[in-house]
């Protein structure tokens, strides 16, 4: 994961942003997520033993690509489960998750009743990958801003990498064709995140933070890789 410069102090404004210290405070992110979902903190878990099954958990927000994501993970010989966004932690804990993927979906995060990631996703301290709506959910829940786009983006788009040294894009060209399907866009990222890539219509197409989060706007490349 790339190294991100520590954010500077700032005073709180009228939005749902929360000021943090020079250290990126994970507790701040968790507090924001809890406020959004109204859930209680999850007790810390004991480390898994080597004989326990491990899994990647996909939080399904209704994306048409959710099954494709699961299939690609399983093709890598990694066990995964596709679950609803309102699945309780008790059912997730038994899977011994080692990371979460937040899928895309047709909702807008600023709509009343829009599905959001459960607080345990952020409290787990595990890697989190947000795709399309999943990226927007991370942004909204951790203090960023998502707004309706001035132009919807559907179909092929050209993705430009702005950080060529990121290990996330190792072996990939600096410019590539991807598939986009979204009407909203991220206006500002949560504190501590940096943008890694953009398209003509999406200034923040991929973002990352040094803790464990990573998010991208594209469901996949034109080859669904």
ZAPA-381256 format. One line per field, with one value per residue (C-alpha): x, y, z negated; residue in one letter; residue number from 1. Coordinates in Angstrom, 3 decimals, decimal comma. Layout:
! ZAPA-381256
px: X/...
py: Y/...
pz: Z/...
type: A/...
seq: NUM/...
***
This chain:
! ZAPA-381256
px: 0,000/1,289/2,572/0,251/1,374/-0,160/-3,056/-2,724/-4,956/-8,197/-11,253/-14,539/-17,069/-20,812/-20,444/-19,936/-16,156/-14,235/-10,910/-7,993/-4,449/-1,284/-1,561/-4,313/-6,705/-8,564/-10,782/-12,140/-13,126/-14,810/-16,757/-18,061/-19,058/-20,859/-22,766/-23,867/-25,036/-26,104/-24,246/-22,263/-18,523/-17,549/-15,484/-11,887/-11,285/-8,498/-6,018/-7,008/-5,100/-3,445/-6,119/-9,072/-10,674/-10,111/-12,374/-12,847/-16,308/-18,092/-20,726/-23,336/-25,044/-26,904/-24,230/-24,655/-20,956/-21,104/-21,128/-18,305/-16,211/-16,826/-15,948/-12,674/-11,660/-12,494/-10,515/-7,507/-8,138/-9,364/-12,554/-15,133/-18,722/-21,224/-23,437/-26,042/-25,063/-27,274/-25,695/-24,954/-21,412/-22,202/-22,570/-19,477/-17,211/-17,627/-16,139/-12,862/-12,665/-9,285/-10,650/-13,815/-14,956/-17,804/-19,583/-21,193/-24,927/-27,730/-28,233/-26,903/-25,342/-27,115/-30,588/-32,726/-32,342/-29,381/-27,446/-24,127/-21,292/-21,757/-19,517/-17,652/-16,117/-14,171/-13,712/-12,108/-8,820/-8,836/-8,141/-11,199/-11,723/-14,633/-15,809/-18,063/-20,910/-18,687/-16,096/-18,774/-20,002/-16,468/-16,187/-19,515/-19,108/-15,571/-16,213/-15,823/-18,378/-20,338/-22,519/-24,557/-22,256/-22,774/-22,429/-23,187/-20,432/-21,404/-19,325/-15,695/-13,514/-9,792/-8,195/-5,012/-2,721/-1,474/0,829/2,850/4,860/1,833/2,159/-1,580/-0,898/2,312/2,699/-0,143/0,206/-0,162/-3,268/-5,851/-9,415/-11,907/-15,662/-17,585/-21,185/-22,105/-24,006/-22,508/-18,943/-16,631/-16,082/-13,739/-12,028/-12,009/-9,063/-5,887/-6,849/-5,036/-6,200/-4,286/-6,136/-8,689/-10,759/-11,967/-15,260/-14,085/-11,258/-11,106/-11,451/-9,154/-8,212/-6,218/-5,243/-2,301/-4,423/-6,260/-8,710/-8,609/-11,385/-11,967/-14,801/-14,521/-16,174/-13,291/-11,269/-12,740/-11,559/-13,209/-9,866
py: 0,000/3,455/5,811/8,770/12,046/12,681/15,133/18,515/19,669/21,294/22,572/20,742/22,201/21,783/18,587/15,085/15,512/15,101/16,812/14,486/14,849/14,509/10,743/9,195/8,163/4,976/5,614/8,708/6,635/4,068/6,754/8,159/4,696/3,959/7,233/6,409/2,872/3,225/0,042/-0,792/-1,581/-5,172/-6,947/-7,666/-11,175/-13,557/-14,266/-17,204/-20,442/-22,013/-24,735/-22,368/-21,608/-18,055/-16,091/-12,916/-11,480/-9,623/-7,178/-7,174/-3,858/-5,247/-5,096/-7,112/-7,974/-9,396/-13,020/-12,274/-10,829/-13,953/-16,233/-14,445/-14,742/-18,444/-18,989/-17,798/-20,660/-18,267/-19,032/-16,212/-15,584/-13,184/-11,657/-8,932/-5,543/-6,165/-9,501/-9,436/-9,779/-13,100/-14,755/-13,027/-13,911/-17,644/-17,167/-15,895/-13,029/-11,761/-8,894/-7,265/-6,244/-3,727/-4,306/-1,813/-1,207/0,947/3,173/6,637/7,052/10,356/8,846/8,065/4,433/3,784/0,648/1,256/-0,961/-2,414/-0,823/-4,111/-3,684/-0,681/-1,950/-5,201/-3,499/-5,780/-4,757/-3,240/-2,902/-0,748/-0,992/1,657/2,137/0,426/3,148/5,802/4,137/4,220/7,883/8,850/6,829/8,051/11,745/12,428/13,886/12,135/14,144/13,515/13,644/16,287/13,505/9,816/7,430/4,101/1,836/2,000/4,739/5,408/5,196/7,211/6,328/9,319/7,257/4,901/3,561/2,122/-1,647/-1,890/-1,343/-3,348/-4,684/-2,579/0,201/3,848/4,135/1,366/0,817/0,056/-0,364/2,346/2,340/5,168/8,444/9,817/10,872/11,646/15,367/15,059/12,055/11,178/12,528/10,548/9,186/10,008/9,597/7,075/7,282/9,285/9,320/12,243/12,353/11,019/12,940/10,359/6,921/5,061/6,135/4,584/5,194/3,753/1,978/-0,821/0,782/0,822/1,806/2,043/3,322/0,766/-2,669/-4,030/-3,727/-4,481/-8,073/-8,269/-8,874
pz: 0,000/0,887/-1,787/-2,272/-3,767/-7,167/-7,043/-8,695/-11,500/-10,495/-12,269/-11,871/-9,435/-9,010/-6,986/-8,387/-8,289/-11,521/-12,150/-12,934/-14,255/-12,207/-12,642/-10,542/-13,278/-12,454/-15,460/-13,714/-10,697/-12,922/-14,762/-11,479/-10,265/-13,517/-13,312/-9,774/-10,564/-14,194/-15,114/-18,219/-18,156/-17,474/-20,158/-19,170/-17,842/-18,754/-15,923/-13,747/-14,005/-10,993/-10,766/-10,491/-7,141/-5,905/-3,596/-1,627/-2,276/0,519/-0,713/2,054/2,780/5,797/8,485/11,664/11,291/7,754/8,935/11,356/8,521/6,439/9,342/10,029/6,379/6,294/9,498/7,497/5,055/2,378/0,477/0,516/-0,483/1,065/-1,645/-2,003/-3,408/-6,450/-7,397/-11,154/-12,453/-14,154/-10,747/-9,344/-12,279/-11,652/-8,169/-9,645/-7,128/-5,941/-3,862/-2,558/0,908/1,208/4,505/6,832/6,887/8,300/5,234/4,415/0,979/0,328/0,861/-2,171/-3,139/-0,842/-1,866/-3,615/-4,795/-8,275/-10,889/-11,409/-7,958/-9,248/-12,800/-11,665/-10,655/-7,595/-3,970/-2,270/1,476/2,652/6,257/7,842/5,303/2,735/3,287/2,837/-0,365/-1,800/-0,838/-2,381/-5,571/-6,248/-5,744/-2,013/0,364/3,131/5,520/8,678/11,688/14,333/16,892/16,428/17,402/18,909/21,085/22,063/20,602/20,557/17,110/16,513/13,618/11,644/9,373/11,551/8,594/6,797/6,245/6,869/10,567/10,878/14,398/15,817/18,414/17,372/19,552/19,981/21,118/18,340/18,007/16,142/14,975/12,605/12,366/9,134/8,526/5,616/5,122/2,153/0,569/-3,126/-5,084/-4,490/-1,056/2,180/5,763/7,869/11,192/13,165/16,343/18,438/16,526/13,159/11,449/8,619/10,212/7,774/4,262/1,444/-2,168/-4,065/-6,679/-4,837/-2,442/1,334/3,707/7,431/9,572/12,350/12,112/14,161/17,326/20,717/20,234/16,784/15,103
type: X/X/X/X/X/X/X/X/X/X/X/X/X/X/X/X/X/X/X/X/X/X/X/X/X/X/X/X/X/X/X/X/X/X/X/X/X/X/X/X/X/X/X/X/X/X/X/X/X/X/X/X/X/X/X/X/X/X/X/X/X/X/X/X/X/X/X/X/X/X/X/X/X/X/X/X/X/X/X/X/X/X/X/X/X/X/X/X/X/X/X/X/X/X/X/X/X/X/X/X/X/X/X/X/X/X/X/X/X/X/X/X/X/X/X/X/X/X/X/X/X/X/X/X/X/X/X/X/X/X/X/X/X/X/X/X/X/X/X/X/X/X/X/X/X/X/X/X/X/X/X/X/X/X/X/X/X/X/X/X/X/X/X/X/X/X/X/X/X/X/X/X/X/X/X/X/X/X/X/X/X/X/X/X/X/X/X/X/X/X/X/X/X/X/X/X/X/X/X/X/X/X/X/X/X/X/X/X/X/X/X/X/X/X/X/X/X/X/X/X/X/X/X/X/X
seq: 1/2/3/4/5/6/7/8/9/10/11/12/13/14/15/16/17/18/19/20/21/22/23/24/25/26/27/28/29/30/31/32/33/34/35/36/37/38/39/40/41/42/43/44/45/46/47/48/49/50/51/52/53/54/55/56/57/58/59/60/61/62/63/64/65/66/67/68/69/70/71/72/73/74/75/76/77/78/79/80/81/82/83/84/85/86/87/88/89/90/91/92/93/94/95/96/97/98/99/100/101/102/103/104/105/106/107/108/109/110/111/112/113/114/115/116/117/118/119/120/121/122/123/124/125/126/127/128/129/130/131/132/133/134/135/136/137/138/139/140/141/142/143/144/145/146/147/148/149/150/151/152/153/154/155/156/157/158/159/160/161/162/163/164/165/166/167/168/169/170/171/172/173/174/175/176/177/178/179/180/181/182/183/184/185/186/187/188/189/190/191/192/193/194/195/196/197/198/199/200/201/202/203/204/205/206/207/208/209/210/211/212/213/214/215/216/217/218/219/220/221/222/223/224/225
***
